[in-house]
Amino acid sequence: MLTLKLSADLASDKILVNAVCPGWVRTRMGGQEAPRSVEEGARSILWAALLPDDGPTGGFFRDGERLPW
Ligand SMILES: NC(=O)c1ccc[n+]([C@@H]2O[C@H](COP(=O)([O-])OP(=O)(O)OC[C@H]3O[C@@H](n4cnc5c(N)ncnc54)[C@H](OP(=O)(O)O)[C@@H]3O)[C@@H](O)[C@H]2O)c1
């Protein structure tokens, strides 16, 4: 809901607001059993951070793909 509300409030300022799931990642929190490397998890977040001005906003993504919620 915060993603949706912020994306609506900031659209006129051309600021995109999205939520990103990195998947289950081998960090201190994720633990060594997690299937994804830090690089794989970070790639999704970089994708969102580097979106062009006309990119999506108010969405939930992993690996650049929109997830249902
Ligand atoms: N790992 C996963 O599978 C996964 C999946 C989905 C979402 N997430 C989310 O991704 C985020 C990062 O998780 P992570 O897996 O990268 O965890 P992590 O390896 O445990 O890293 C957590 C980071 O947060 C910092 N931190 C914790 N408490 C802090 C505080 N009070 N002030 C400032 N910094 C603080 C830690 O700093 P120090 O190193 O200095 O302690 C560390 O750099 C979390 O919000 C987590 O819920 C993770």
The ligand as an SDF file (V2000), in Angstrom:
LIG
                    3D

 48 52  0  0  0  0  0  0  0  0999 V2000
   17.9930  -12.3520    2.2440 N   0  0  0  0  0  0  0  0  0  0  0  0
   16.7990  -12.6120    1.7070 C   0  0  0  0  0  0  0  0  0  0  0  0
   16.5040  -13.7420    1.2320 O   0  0  0  0  0  0  0  0  0  0  0  0
   15.7550  -11.5110    1.6020 C   0  0  0  0  0  0  0  0  0  0  0  0
   14.5640  -11.7850    0.9110 C   0  0  0  0  0  0  0  0  0  0  0  0
   13.5910  -10.7790    0.8210 C   0  0  0  0  0  0  0  0  0  0  0  0
   13.8080   -9.5630    1.4120 C   0  0  0  0  0  0  0  0  0  0  0  0
   14.9570   -9.3270    2.1070 N   0  0  0  0  0  0  0  0  0  0  0  0
   15.1260   -8.0120    2.7280 C   0  0  0  0  0  0  0  0  0  0  0  0
   16.3160   -7.3760    2.2930 O   0  0  0  0  0  0  0  0  0  0  0  0
   16.8010   -6.4990    3.3300 C   0  0  0  0  0  0  0  0  0  0  0  0
   18.2680   -6.7640    3.5710 C   0  0  0  0  0  0  0  0  0  0  0  0
   18.3780   -8.0930    3.9990 O   0  0  0  0  0  0  0  0  0  0  0  0
   19.7230   -8.9120    3.8610 P   0  0  0  0  0  0  0  0  0  0  0  0
   19.3440  -10.2990    3.4750 O   0  0  0  0  0  0  0  0  0  0  0  0
   20.7130   -8.1640    3.0100 O   0  0  0  0  0  0  0  0  0  0  0  0
   20.1530   -8.9370    5.3880 O   0  0  0  0  0  0  0  0  0  0  0  0
   21.5800   -8.8730    6.1050 P   0  0  0  0  0  0  0  0  0  0  0  0
   22.6390   -9.5300    5.2760 O   0  0  0  0  0  0  0  0  0  0  0  0
   21.3510   -9.3560    7.4840 O   0  0  0  0  0  0  0  0  0  0  0  0
   21.9120   -7.3270    6.1120 O   0  0  0  0  0  0  0  0  0  0  0  0
   21.1580   -6.4250    6.8860 C   0  0  0  0  0  0  0  0  0  0  0  0
   21.8360   -5.0710    6.8070 C   0  0  0  0  0  0  0  0  0  0  0  0
   21.0530   -4.1590    7.5530 O   0  0  0  0  0  0  0  0  0  0  0  0
   21.9290   -3.4460    8.3870 C   0  0  0  0  0  0  0  0  0  0  0  0
   21.2070   -3.0590    9.5930 N   0  0  0  0  0  0  0  0  0  0  0  0
   20.5070   -3.8400   10.4310 C   0  0  0  0  0  0  0  0  0  0  0  0
   19.9840   -3.1160   11.4540 N   0  0  0  0  0  0  0  0  0  0  0  0
   20.3630   -1.8340   11.2130 C   0  0  0  0  0  0  0  0  0  0  0  0
   20.1440   -0.6110   11.8960 C   0  0  0  0  0  0  0  0  0  0  0  0
   19.4000   -0.5550   13.0160 N   0  0  0  0  0  0  0  0  0  0  0  0
   20.6540    0.5170   11.3640 N   0  0  0  0  0  0  0  0  0  0  0  0
   21.3800    0.4720   10.2240 C   0  0  0  0  0  0  0  0  0  0  0  0
   21.6360   -0.6530    9.5250 N   0  0  0  0  0  0  0  0  0  0  0  0
   21.1260   -1.7970   10.0250 C   0  0  0  0  0  0  0  0  0  0  0  0
   23.0620   -4.3740    8.6930 C   0  0  0  0  0  0  0  0  0  0  0  0
   24.1970   -3.6290    9.0730 O   0  0  0  0  0  0  0  0  0  0  0  0
   25.4420   -4.3220    9.8220 P   0  0  0  0  0  0  0  0  0  0  0  0
   26.1090   -5.2310    8.8700 O   0  0  0  0  0  0  0  0  0  0  0  0
   26.2830   -3.1450   10.2170 O   0  0  0  0  0  0  0  0  0  0  0  0
   24.8640   -5.0650   10.9980 O   0  0  0  0  0  0  0  0  0  0  0  0
   23.2440   -5.0700    7.3420 C   0  0  0  0  0  0  0  0  0  0  0  0
   24.0840   -4.3180    6.4730 O   0  0  0  0  0  0  0  0  0  0  0  0
   15.9050   -6.7740    4.5670 C   0  0  0  0  0  0  0  0  0  0  0  0
   14.9450   -5.7360    4.6420 O   0  0  0  0  0  0  0  0  0  0  0  0
   15.2440   -8.1130    4.2400 C   0  0  0  0  0  0  0  0  0  0  0  0
   13.9750   -8.2240    4.8480 O   0  0  0  0  0  0  0  0  0  0  0  0
   15.9410  -10.2690    2.1910 C   0  0  0  0  0  0  0  0  0  0  0  0
  1  2  1  0
  2  3  2  0
  2  4  1  0
  4  5  1  0
  4 48  2  0
  5  6  2  0
  6  7  1  0
  7  8  2  0
  8  9  1  0
  8 48  1  0
  9 10  1  0
  9 46  1  0
 10 11  1  0
 11 12  1  0
 11 44  1  0
 12 13  1  0
 13 14  1  0
 14 15  2  0
 14 16  1  0
 14 17  1  0
 17 18  1  0
 18 19  2  0
 18 20  1  0
 18 21  1  0
 21 22  1  0
 22 23  1  0
 23 24  1  0
 23 42  1  0
 24 25  1  0
 25 26  1  0
 25 36  1  0
 26 27  1  0
 26 35  1  0
 27 28  2  0
 28 29  1  0
 29 30  1  0
 29 35  2  0
 30 31  1  0
 30 32  2  0
 32 33  1  0
 33 34  2  0
 34 35  1  0
 36 37  1  0
 36 42  1  0
 37 38  1  0
 38 39  2  0
 38 40  1  0
 38 41  1  0
 42 43  1  0
 44 45  1  0
 44 46  1  0
 46 47  1  0
M  CHG  2   8   1  16  -1
M  END
$$$$
